[in-house]
């Protein structure tokens, strides 16, 4: 099962861009980049978190983002 440490860098970059869009459009936040970084840091710090498959990574990021905003 993949965990945060096994997710490729391209997926992290894509998640960052998606989260910036999420925070800037859905929540109209001017600090969207900071919130995206904070979200990714929260995901990264959970090294024990395992995904069913790699495609679930972005869904999990959005779940963390809901708690950040």
Buried (B, 14 or more C-beta within 10 A) or exposed (E): EBEBEEBEEEBBEBBBEBBBEBBBEEEEBEEBBEBBBBBBEBBEEEEEBEBEEEEEBBEBBEEBBEEBB
